[in-house]
Amino acid sequence: MGKWLLWLPVSVALLVAGYAFYPQPVPPPIKVGVLHSLTGTMAISEKPVMEATLLAIDQINAAGGLLGRKIKPVVADGKSDPKVFAREAERLISEEGVSVIFGCWTSASRKEVKPVVERHHSLLFYPVQYEGLEQSPNIVYLGAAPNQQILPAVHWAASKWGKRFYLVGSDYVFPHAANWLIAKHLKAIGGTVVAERYLPLGSKAVAAVVADIKQSHPSVVFNTINGDSNIAFFHALRVAGITADTIPVVSFSVGEPQLAALHHDGDAVGHYAAWNYFQTIDTPENRAFVAAFKQRYGADRVVSDPMEAAWIGVKLWADAVRAVQSGDTTLVRQIIDHQGMRAPEGMVSIAEESHHAWKTPRIAKIAADRTFSVVWQQADPVRPQPFPVLTDKAEATRFLQQLYDGWGGQWQAPAAGGRK
Amino acid sequence: MNGAAVLKRARRSLFGEFMAVITLIVLLLVAVLGWYAWHAEEQITTHRYLINLQEIALEKDNAIRAFINRQIAQVRLLGRMAENSRALEEIAAGFRQGGVDAPACREASARHRDRYFDLLTQGGYYDLFLIDLDGNIVFTIKHERDFGTNLNDPRYRNNGLAKVYRAAIERMEVTNSAFAFYPPSQEPAGFVATPLFDHGLLVGALAIQFDTKALYEEVNDLIGLGDSGEVVLARRLDGQHLQAIAPLRHDPDAAFKRTFAVDGGLSRPIIEATQGISGMGVATDWRGKRVMAVWHYLPALKAGMVVKVDVDEAMAPWRVVARTLLGVVALGMLLAYLLIYRFARSRTEPLSRLTAASYDYIAGDGSVDISDVAAINNETGVLADALGKMLAQIERGKAEQQRLLDDLAENNRQLDRRVAEQTAHLRAVIDHAADGIVVIDSDGIMQRVNPAVEAMFGYAEADLLGEDVTMLMPAHYRADHRHALERRRRSDDAPLMLSVELEGVRRSGEEFPLDIHVAEMRVGGERLFLGILRDISKRRKLEAAQRQLSLAVAHAEDAIFITDRNGVINYVNPAYARLSGYSADELIGKTPKMMKSGKMEKAFYQRMWKAILSGRQWRAEFVNRRRDGTLYEVDQSISPIKDDVGQVTGFVSVQRDITKEKQQREQLEHTQRLESLGVLAGGIAHDFNNLLTAILGNAALAKMRLEPTSPAVEMLDNVENASERAAALCKQMLAYSGKGKFVVEQVNLSELVEEMTSLLSVSISKSVVMRFDLSPQLPPIEADVAQMQQVVMNLVINASEAIGDRSGIITIHTGAVEVDADYIKTTYLKEHIQPGRYVALEVSDTGCGMDEETRKKIFDPFFTTKFTGRGLGMSAILGIVRGHHGAIKLYSEKGKGTTFKLLFPCAALEGGEQGKARGEEQRVVGSGSGTVLVVDDEETIRVTAAAMLEDAGFTVLTAEDGAAGVEMFRQRHDEIRAVLLDMTMPRMGGEEAFRHMRQIDPDVKVVLSSGYNEQDATSHFAGKGLAGFIQKPYSPKALQAKFVQLLAE
């Protein structure tokens, strides 16, 4: 009798305590997809963006993760091929079961991934400035819309140098669409497009274009060339004697990494670039961001607008997950419109109607030490307008469809193709 | 005192402790659980409320955005209407003619005014503007002060309208302005503008000013925010302040009037919201009240928004629940306490009663009734029952106890009697004990002594009892004794038991040895020490005597052993063990027969046994055998040991080792024999020489007198030949006796042998080959050349004879050797030489060799192995070597050959070069002057010494003995500067001659010369002013140097 009185309550108490303090199973990590070209012509541009994405993920994990769970990035290679992007996006969502994808660079790849994420009601965070004319409930656009980069630059350049614009770009959807808008804009303010020229992606055959520029002598050149062609382009310009004093060039796809890859003998010095973010921006947030990136990847590395946008994307997504206390894609999509943060470039907020971000347009001059020095910036973040006033959804859709059809059912000129 | 009173006086009661512990446990449990539940519930409720509030905030956010977006969408639509562009162009054209008041402008405005008025009311706008490309506001509905102004004018550049206008013109975008106070309207205003195009060409902008009230209505729709909730919209005014841009529930006039300080510590949510940070939580609002808040940044208004509700209100439902919970817990605790009280009381009260009853029983109340307690059915009841039975047993026990006590008393009486008897018994034993018995207490005070102690120490019992026992001890033991007692007092070890031998002190002061047995006793808790003392002074004396005796035997130099009557050894001393080579263990139990050498006859032993068994002492020299088989001789005396009745019980043998003594004696005899032979030979040879001189002289004279043809000539030739051989023999005898006086010089032995080569060759058998191994770098020795030649010749001839007619080799080797003491021991004449550097002359042959017997006698005079030999050759060599302070070593093996090795001391290196022709280097010509007297009985010495000194430049006088010398000195002492005096001379020795010369001239310089060494020679002249000493034989240089130095002083 006496023994029971002692050990029965003791065992019951121990059992209950054991149950109460039995360690909870560690929650599984939240899987996110990171989809960029790690091979092919775009790899040189996209790898740093992937690194910025992974940096943000690491920072969140280092600070304890999200909702007590770790974030596990699943990295996929788009191989610079839009079709591969689509396949990999499909695989990430349906096989890996990721909650969200951070990725894409070219509009061509984005436009292939768009139907995939829409079909699966998933979410893509897209980090690069683009031509606009697009909107999706399943894509968060963190790069600049036309009215946040290109159109302010048109006004700025026109009032500074005059209204004869020479347009040169790579032969795929973004430069075509951007130039289409620039042309409309110029027309509205009484300017003229001196010429509109396209180079195949990766092409070094810039001589003809440069000769044409020299011959036509425009007020300004608007450059939407992407990738390595810029190296040849700027070198040929300087060799041809075209400097920023004679014919200034404003570039829309030349960021810090591209600057580093230019020839070292002063190519591009004095010319201009339009972005929302430059590494040289002096804010506490930017200093911390640049330091973290350099600490992780090396002091000689640089950061660019798309990298910053990619980093912001992860942070905003994490805020949204925290706000809804869930990694569920549908819930996150509902609240992502209300997210905002003090980013390295300044205040960034997602606009609810378009899933684009409020961003600050900036123009910078390329200094001799191959850094950007900001010469103009908008006072406040600008409301994103994917469909500019000068066009409407129907017209834009028609225009894009024509491009798509003209290229034989893809978003960039066929490899052998030159001009459209 | 009864039991109840005792219980009352107890400071603590079982019941009280029970209550305290249980109450404490309950309170602690309730407090911890309550605290935890309270906080958990509060947190959960807060969290839930905030999630709820977030929903409301998002809706509010959406509503405000929707309002703005609606305005933008409408204006965008207006921008696409061609009539608006047309209207602007018409009005602007008029404006260009003279501003807003130009008739063309007025007219155009009037044309479009109605349509725009309709638009204004339909859209719910406050005002509508048309602005041309130059920034002129060419058309408004309200015609406020802004009408007709230019937006590029610095005064207006920064207002909302100008901003949206520029966005439209420059970026072609339709956007809204931030919400700000607009001076022309005298109230807050927001604008939206769109660019206007005419056929794709930009012509200007259309702007609307939207209705502030509509926005404020959206903001102040407080559904879901209860009674205290409010929405705060604020923008950054400057770095330090925020400004409300909409009315607040708690301050309706707040818009553009109320500011919030950023560093005021309040309003964290709105501060963060304007910085772009979203969040939720509990914070303090601008009124200082605790609120639950959710906050966001609104990019469209460039403002922060906070949706909040006072904590008081938000948590009100929870507070009600919490209070109720508190009440229930309190009541539950009360109930629990009462139940515990009741329970504890009912369980402890019977215990109290039992306790009281026990006390009552002790106090003598035998009639204790606890039957009602015993009826309880648990441990208390059992206890009560047991107590009852125990009390009954105690009652029964009391009677039994009394009976036992009576029995015990009787037993005690009997015991007392027996103890008394025993005590008397013991007392008698103690009193009659031969040993002293002392009992002391732990302080050392004597409690009891017996008569033996009185007798032993000379005190009466009364003198001892109560005194400290140390009085019986010598002073130097007392401190130790006290310390030992002290230690025992403090120790809890097993009782002490020890036996020691110490000294005691009698009353007379005499110290005597005591054998003491001490035993520690515990008697009735008291610690006592019993000492039993025995006077052992007699025993000690006996022991000392015995020890002395055995030590004497053990340390005796003589070997001693003791046997029993049968000769079985039972003691040997160390000296005997040393002598015999057996250890004591090996010898004891054996008989001395084991030492028998067999050298003595049986009869010897029989005589011995007969003598000693009859009780006589026997003394004789024994030859015994050691353990290692060698023999030794002893002078042994065997004495019988007799018991009290004269019976022989054993024997003691005392032996002295006389082996060495005997050997020495034999050696001495041999030496003496040789010496006497030498004296004899020397004497004979001396006289014979004289005789031979006469014989030869006369033979020569006789021959001269004879005709050469006389037949006697041949006979005389024979006489001469025989005489010359006899003279040669004499010379050898003289050499052996050491009497052959010789003259030393520095001799190189290698050169000497080399010069003799041809001579040696003809002296040996033809079948023998000579080999020379002569060291070219040989140090010189001091030697007589003629004698050295004689030595070499003798050795070679002997070697040749040892080889005989067979073929063989004789090798002559010279060399320098270092000789040490060990080596010297293996040589002949070893007693004459010292360790050092020597020149060796070695003559080896391959002849017949010598046996042990021959080797022993080889140097004895007249010993020969040759049929024709005279036995003097080797003894002559020995004599010569001795005369040169050298030594001889002999190696020989029968049948193999013999080697003689002669060692001569190296000459002291006194100047001059070695290896020069003999004699040449020793001259010191002309370095001395004056007259020297040479006194020596030996003419050769006299002549030689004179020649040496004359060479050195001295004038020399000579005298043939001591008397002649003294006489010569007496006559010519003025002229004589120094005297060379021989020590032993026939008429007046050197000693006496010196004395006489001193009488003539006390300052005479006398150099003594002698064949003895200096110490022996000069000991007779100690303290007598001898000027110097020179030992014979001497070299010319030594002599010259002595005198040159002496006379130069």
Interface residues (C-beta under 8 A of the other chain):
Chain A: N147 L151 P152 H155 K184 H185 K187 A188 I189 G190 D319 A323 Q325 I335 H338 Q339 G340 M341 R342 M347 V348 S349 A351 E352 E353 W358 D380 P381 V382 R383 Q385 P388 V389 L390 D392
Chain B: I51 Q54 L58 D61 N62 R65 N69 R76 G79 R80 A167 A168 E170 R171 M172 E173 V174 T175 N176 A178 T194 P195 F197 G200 L201 L202 Q275 G276 I277 S278 H296 Y297 P299 A300 K302
